[in-house]
Amino acid sequence: MSQHLLNRRQFLAAASAGSAAAAAAQTSTAGANPARKTGRLALLGGDPIRKNRPWPRWPHCDEEVVNAITKTTRSGIWCRIQSASGTVPTFEKAYASLIGAKFCVATGSGTQALHTAVEAFGIGAGDEVITSPYTDPGTIAAILASRALPVLADLDPESFQLDPADVERRITPATRAIMPVHMMGQPCHLERFLALGKERNLVVIEDACQAHLAEYQGRKLGTLGTVGCYSFQTSKTIACGEGGAVVGDDEALMDRCYTVHNHGTSRRGLTEVIGPKYRMNEFEAAVLLGQLAGVQARHERRNANARHLSERLRGFPGLVPQKLYPGTQSGSFYLYAMSYHKEHFNQIPRSRFLKALDAEGVSLSPYIERGLHREPWIDFVCNNRVYQKMFPERRLQQFREEMVCPRCDQVCQDMVMLWASGPLLGTTADMDDVADAILKVYENRDQLAAAQ
């Protein structure tokens, strides 16, 4: 069995070394638990595994959320600067406490949180920040907004995370920071990045936008780096439509974050630095405060369902769950991600597999179509008059030539995911539907291949 499946089971504490060896010997097919329902594929006229059964809705909304919005509306306190005890300052204190940080500055989005952090460190023209090509464009937007250069390193194809060895290879004298991304809400190999930051005197800005409450080596993600940044966009496991936060333990640094996000105006009321206006509004914070009471229980439910789904698929070679690094204790499970291995499905293309699965009433999908190293922003930057003033022509040419990330390309081609914020709040039976549908398609792969 591949190492990433073993790591997954280590995380789930679901198997001993002996059972792992037994699983490695399984070459067939149906994983630890065979599908309960077989028969003709629904795509070819059979009965689906799941029919007319909705998934849990997302985003989360209950009376606590509605009451919080109503209270804020009636208060007339709609902007954070109106009151030191409004919903935004209250949320900042509550969220910092929830994740184990001393300070929090709430922003209007995760991208804004990242850009606030970059600016607070004084990173700008002529500087470089190394990050992942496999992430939302907001990650590099935060770097570009400070007129720094986003240098993209390749991935570990089994974890879908930034590869520390490739990051180290791409460090230059202009490198000021590493911005590792905790993809799918699972920890990247953070221990390596922290060591690299210390060794090379680099800031580590955790992009934990997908990773609320996930734990690594006894601490919540976002609290291990120099600062951590989160998103509360609608799809995230803590959500308010848009919204973000920067957290950290260095009071002076977090005061700079406040000043930056408050159009350069400090808590003393003095306009001191260049800064955008990134303040979270009171309504967003009200939505967040209204859902905090149940957020830990939902986190635990997602992890329990992920454990069950992984156990159902244990030993199955066709879909291999995302590798988790040693020290991973829990994930946010924003996405439940797997690698699709078409060689175990009679070379059926991923798109055909997903179509057959959808007909069974279970929707998996790809995530990122192509890495950021294949997007046209690179040409824009290299041809941009401002960047040409800030960076030597030779450096921009090298930047373009080195924008090669073949393992990221592989991940984009092979990865499939269950969007998990809502669905992983379902029942054990819901998870069984997912596993049964996957295994049913596998058991009928000859039939599916013949019908192409």
N, C-alpha and C positions, 0 to 999 in steps of 0.2 A: 504494500500500500504506500502511496506517496506520502512524503513527510508532512505536507500541509493538512492531510486528513487526520493524521495522528495529532498534530498540534491542535486541530479543532476539538478532538476528543479530550485532549488534556484540558482545554479550556472548559469543556462541559463536564469534566470529571465523570465521564460516563463509561470509561473502560479502563481496565488495568493493562499492563504490558502484555499479559497473556492474551487478553481478549483482542488487543490490537494485532497480535500475531495471528490470531485466528481469523480476524477480519481480513488481514492481508492475503490469506490463503483463498478467500472467496473470489472467484473469477467470474461468476455468473452474475449476478444480475440484479437481483431484486433487493440487494442491501440486507440490512439486519432483519427487516420485516417485509415480506412480500406484499404486493398489492392485494387488498381485500376484494377488489372488483376488477375483473378482466372482461374480455369480450372485444367485439369489434370497435374500432376507434370511432368516436363521435364525428370526426371529420369525414369519415367514410360511411356514415349512416348509422352508427351504433348509438347506444345511450351514453350520455355524458356522465362522468363521475359526480359532478356538481351541477345542479340545475335550479335556477330561481332562488338561490340562497345568497343574500347580500353579505358583504364583508362589513366589519365595523367601520363606522363613518369616521372621517378625519377632515378637518381639525376637530379636536375635542371641544364640545360646548355643552355646558350644563347650567343649572340655575345660578351656581356660584359665579360663573363668568358673566351671565346676563345681569345679575345683581351688581357686580363690580362696575360694569359699564354704565348702568343706570345711576349708580351712586356718583360716579365721576361726572356724568352729564349734568346732574342736578347741582353738583358742588360749584360749578363755574370755574374750577381749577383745571384748565385744559392744557396748560404748558408748564413744564418742569420749573421754570424760573419764577412762577407765581407763588410757590410754597416749598419750603424746605421739608415739609412732611407730606407732600403729594404722592401720587402713586409711583412716579418714576424714582424718586429717592428711596421710597419704601421698598420698591422692587429691587433696587440695586443692593440694599442691605440684605434682603431676603435671599437673593440669588447668590451673593458672595458667601453667605452662611451655608446655603444648600450644597455648594460645591467645595467649600473649604478654602476660600480665598479671603484675604483681608479687605480688599477693595474691589469695586465694580463701577464701571461707567457705562451706562446704557446708551445705545445709538439707534439710528433709524434702520440699520440693516447690518448683516454680517460683513458685507463689503466695506461699509463705513467703519465698522469696528477694526477691521484689518488696516484700513488706510490711516485711521486715527493712531494705531500702534506704530505704523511705519513712520509717520510724521513725528510722533512723540520721541522716537529714537534719533531724530535728526537725519534720517536716511533720505537722500535726494539725488540731485544731479551728479552724475559720475559714479554713483554707487551701484552695486549689484546685490540682488537677493536671489537665492536659489530656492526653487519650489518645484511642484509637481506639474507635469503636463496633463495629468488625469484628475481634473477638478473643475469646478464651476469657474467660468471666466472672471468672477468676482475676485478670485485669489490674485490673479495677475493684475486686474484693474486697480487693486489697492496699491500695488507697486508702481504701476505706470502713472497713477495719479500724483505720485511724488516725484515723477520724472527719473526714477531709478530704472534699472534694467532687470527684468525678470529672466533669470537663467533657468532653463528647465532641465532637470535630470531624469533619468529613466527609472523604471519601476522594478520591483520584485514582482514577477508575473503571477506568483501564487497568492500573494497578499493584496495585490493591487495598490500597494503603498510605495512611496518614494524609497529608492534604494540608497542607503547611506554610503555605500562604496562609490556609486556614481556621483553622488553629491560631492564627496571629498575630491574626486577627480576634477570637478568643475570649479573648484575654488580658485579665485584669482586675487591679486593684491587689492582689487576694488570690492571684493565681497564683504558686505557688512552684516548680513543676516541669513539665516536659514528659516524658511517658512514651511515646515512639514505639515501635511494635511492628513487628518485622521479619516480616511475614506470609508464610507458606508457607516460611520460612527464607531469603527473599531480602531484601536490604537495602532499607529504606525510604530516603527522600531525606534521609539523615542529615546531609549537609553543610549543608543548609538549617536543620535543627533545631539543630545545633551553633552556627551563626552566630546564630540567633535567641536561643538560650540565653545566648550571650555578650553580645549586644546588650541583652537585657532582664533580665540578671542572674538567669537561671533555671537550676535544676539540670536536667540531661538524664539520665534513667534509661532506659537501653536495655532494653526487653523483648525479649531475644534468646532467649526460651524455645524457639522453633522453629528457631533459626539457628546451631546448632553448626558451627564451622569455616568458616562463610561468610566471604568476604573482600570488603572495600570499601576502595578507595584504599590498598591495601597493608597493611591491618590486619584482624584478625579482628573480626567483629561482637561487641559486648559490651565492646570495649576502647577505643572511641572516645568514648563519653559519659563523664559523671562516674563512673558505675558501670554495669555490665552484669549482667543476671540471666538464668539459664538454667533450663530444666526437663529432668529426666531421666525423665519419665513414660514408661510402656511404649511408646507409639507414637513417641516421639522418636528421632532418628537416633543418639543416645547415650542408653541407657535402663537403668533399674534398677527399674522398677515405679512407684515415686514417687521424688522426689528433686529437688534444685535447688542452685543456687550463685549467689553474688554475687561478682563480681570487680572489682578496681580497683587503682590504683597509689598512692593516697594512704594511707599506713600508718595515720595517725590515724583516718581515716574507716573503714577496714576493721577497725580495732580496735573502733570503735563498732558496726559490723555484728556482730562476734563477740559483743560484750556484749549487744546486743539479742537475738540469736538464742539466747543462753544464759541465758534468763529474767532478763536484766538484770545478770548476774554477769560481771565482767570477767576477763581473763586473770590479774589479780592476786588473784582470789578474793574480790573485794568486790562486793556487790550494790549497783549504782550507779544504774541507770535502770529504767524500766518496760520489760519485755520478755517476750515469750512464750517457750515452749520449742520451738525449731525445729531442734534438732540432727539432722543426718543420723546414721543408725545404721551400725554397722560392716559389716553384711551388705550394705546398699545400696552402700556404697563398695567392698566386695569385688567385687560384680558389675561395677561401673564399671571398677575397675582391671583386672579380667580381660579386658575387651574393648578397652582402650585401644591395645594393640599393633596391632590391625587397623583402627582407626577412620579413619585417614587414607586407607588403601587403599579402604575402603568409600565414603568421601566422594568420592574421585576416580572411582570406578565410577559413582556416581549422576550426577555431572556429565557423564561421558562418555556415558551413556545418555540423559541429557536433551538433550545436543547432537544425538545421532542422531535422537531423536524430533522435536526441533524442525526439523531439516533435512528429515525426511520430510514434515512438515506445512508447510514453507515455502511461502508464497504462498497457502495455503488460507484462504478467507475465512470459513468456517463456525465454526472454532475458532481463536481468536487467543491465543497464549501471553501470560502475565503480562509486562507491561512491566518492564524492569530499568533502573535509573538509571545514568547514566555513572559509571564508577568501580567498578561491580560486576565482581568478578573470579571469584567462584564463589558458589554457593548451597548451603545444606544439602540442599535438595530434600526437605524434610519432606513437602511436597505439590508435585506438578507441576500448576500451575493454568492454566486457560484461560477465556476468555469465549466463551460459546455465542451465536452470532448466528442466530436462527431465521429471519431474512429470507432467508438462504441455504439454508434447509432447507424451503422451501415453507410457512413459518410453523408447522412442526411444533413443539409445545411441548417444552420441555427434558425433561420427564418421559418423553415418548414417545420422544425420541431416546435417552435413557439406557436405556430398556427394550429398544429394538432393539439397542443396543450390548451390553448384558448378555447377550442371547441369542447374540451372536457370541462369547461367552466373555471379553469385556473389560469390566470394571466401572469406570466413572467414576461420580462422584456429586457432588451439591451439597456444600457445606461448612457454612456457617452459615446457618440458615434465615431468621433475622431479626437485624438489628443490635441491640446492647445499648440503643440509643436507643428501641427498641420493647418493652422488657421492663418488667415491673411494679415493679422495684426503684426506679424513678424516683418513683412515687407513694409508695412506702414511705418514701423519704428525705424527700420534701417534707412528708409528714404525721407524720414522726417527731419526738417531743418533744425529743430531744437535738439534732437538726439545726435545729429551730426556735429553740432557744436559741443556737446557734452562728452562724446566718445570719439576716439580716433577712428579713422576709416578702417584701419586694419582690425580693430576690435569688433566693429560692427560686422565686417566681413566674416571674421571668425565666429561671431555669435550666430550668424545665419548658417554657416557651414556645419556647425556643431549641433544644430537643432535636429538631431536624429535620435529617436527613441523607439527602437524596434520592439522592445518588450511592452511598451505602452500600446503600440499598434496591435500586438498579440492580444492584450487584454481587451481592447476595444472590439476585436473580432470574436472573442470567445466568451466574454462575461455575460451572464444573465442574472437577473435579480427579481426578487419579490419586493415591491415597495412595501415597507414594513411598518411605517408609523401607525397606520390603521389596521391592516390585516393581521399583524402579529399580536393584536389585542383580542383576537378571536379565541375560539375554544380549541381544545385538543382535537376535536372532530374536524375543525377547519384545517388544522395542520395535517391531519390524516388525508384530507381531500387533496392537499397539495402533493403529498408524497405519493398517494395512490395514482393521481393523474400522471405524474412524471414516470412512475414505474409502468403504468399501463401503456404509455407511448413507447417506452423502451421494449416491453414485451411484444409489441406489435410493430417493431421497427421494420421487419421484412415487408409487412403489408404496406406500411407507409412509403417505403422506398419504391416498391413496385408500382404504386399509384402516382408517382411523380410525373 
